[in-house]
Amino acid sequence: MTLSSGRHHDVVEIVNIAPLHGAGAIIGPSCVAAANLATAEINSGTGILGREVCITTIDGGGPPQRVYDEVSALLATGMVHAVTGIPMPENRSGIMRAAAGRAPCLFGVGHDGLAAEEPGVFMIGEHPGIQTMVAVDWLYREFGARRWAVVANDYLWSRRIAPALREILAPRHTVVAEYFVPLGAADFGVVLDDPRLDTADGVILLLLGADAARFNRAFTAAGRADRQFRTGPTIDENVLLAGGPDANRNIYVPSGMIPDRRSAEDRDLLDRYLRLHHGFAPAFSRFANGVYHSLHALRTAVDAAGSFETARIHGALADRAVLEGPSGAFTFRGDQVVRPTFVARAAGVDFETLTVV
């Protein structure tokens, strides 16, 4: 993909990354739609540093080398000011290397600890391990759940995050079984028929997108949904919608990014999202919210620094960890935005916020 040559030179060019095919494609349309909302809001004000924002979306769900090559080629033009969005986990480190401090990267997810921190890279979403720990601790306090099975896709990220989860969960919680299924799996019999699963209080899902939705349907059909919990960092509103309401009983997800309909601010955000897209838009999911906030955080950080230079942005954050912007305050702890965490329960094909952790 190339940048449009018809754009005026005095604009801010942002490469926004969303998974548009593959296992994570289920979240892609909502991430693109959320980026469009953030761009419209930024441009309805003063833009960034007084300049209009233009976005080029690329597929963050492709093979790592292809994503790396595309981001590198766009950055090599010298026209790209920043990178935002949600690339798939296996692509993030390559994008960080491609940017290499040349342009700030603001990802709508949290740092999973599996790649080294890089200058100019900021995480706007949630750390998947810490988020999962919050969920299982809450389920322990509320229901006494402490024995867990992990069901994951068999690829690099899941293979690396699973042992990290075991370490995070110990000693209060026990992982009684781990299962790794191929990407695109349709048959989960090897999991659901295993007697070890009967000893678990719940399941931690590390399945991506449509795979998680298919598993939830199979889990419910096997009669497990009413007696075993499910949680995990990959479950969002798109997974609930794809699985259907009957598949979503006893799913609990902690998040700082699930829009809370009890909040007037979040209700207004959802109304603006639907108005922009004339009522026809993908679910404004927690991942879409991460993309939305990554663009607004970019605007706030760059305006505070007065520059897109990564060193100056780090300097601005060192001076002031809480940055106030038109969309609200962003509190940074190092390269990570910190937000309150809520526990939400699946209710049909949406989430119902229960409590603040």
Buried (B, 14 or more C-beta within 10 A) or exposed (E): EEBEEEEEEEBBBBBBBBBBEBBBBBBBBBBBBBBBBBBEBBBEEEBBBEBBBBBBBBBBBBEBEEBBBBBBEBBEEEBBBBBBBBBBBBBBBBBBEBBBBBBBBBBBBBBBBBBEEBBBBBBBBBBBBBBBBBBBBBBBEEEEBBBBBBBBBEBEBBBBBBEBBBEBBEEEBBBBBBBBBEBEBEEBEEBBEBEEBEEBBBBBBBBBBBBBBBBBBBBBEBEBBEEBBBBBBBBBBBBBBBBBEEBBBBBBBBBBBBBBEEEEEBEEBBEBBBEBBEEEBBBBBBBBBBBBBBBBBBBBBBBBBEBBBBEBBBBBBEEEEEBEBEBEEBEBEEBBBBBEBBBBBBBEBBBBBBEEE
